[in-house]
Amino acid sequence: GTTYLPVRAIGESLGKTVKWDGNTQTVYIGGVPGEDTYLLDVCPPYEAKYYKAPDYLSMMGKTYYHGFELHGETRAYAYFNLNGEYESLEFDFGHLDDRSMTDAYFTIYLDGEYQQEIKGTPDMLVQHITIPLHYALQMKIVCSFSNNLLNYPNYGFANAVLR
């Protein structure tokens, strides 16, 4: 009267991560409650221009992890496939240390619709930002700035966690 299912195969076929907790003998499909889900671990960009995901980012003399930077001489952007699975995105945003001193605007689009704009300035304090994702399928982040041929913007999105 017992039926066994190949949990890992079923979970992965649904596109979900499968984790085993040996201490509690529990299988988690799609995430462990209370554990942070980092954007780049589950939704790396599928298309990007002037995008980097270094091991760490330095903003205001502090080291940050789990993030990416957008920079470049023309409009930088990154597309993320969210699969309609997330309510919000939280991250620390700021100007990268020892980089060019140029203001920039970062526009967030969800499923092709404008959601929010974030202004970056070289002298800004690092900001903790929450973007409501409304279970969108796709997120696009676009950088724009005034055309300064000598300085290009360099800003970081760190500790990027999906909820």
Beta strands, then each sheet from edge to edge (+ up, - down):
strand 1: 18-21
strand 2: 26-29
strand 3: 37-38
strand 4: 47-49
strand 5: 51-52
strand 6: 57-59
strand 7: 62-64
strand 8: 68-71
strand 9: 77-81
strand 10: 88-95
strand 11: 104-110
strand 12: 113-120
strand 13: 127-132
strand 14: 138-144
strand 15: 154-162
sheet 1: 1+ 2-
sheet 2: 3+ 15- 8+ 5-
sheet 3: 3+ 15- 10+ 13-
sheet 4: 4+ 9- 14+ 11- 12+
sheet 5: 6+ 7-
end
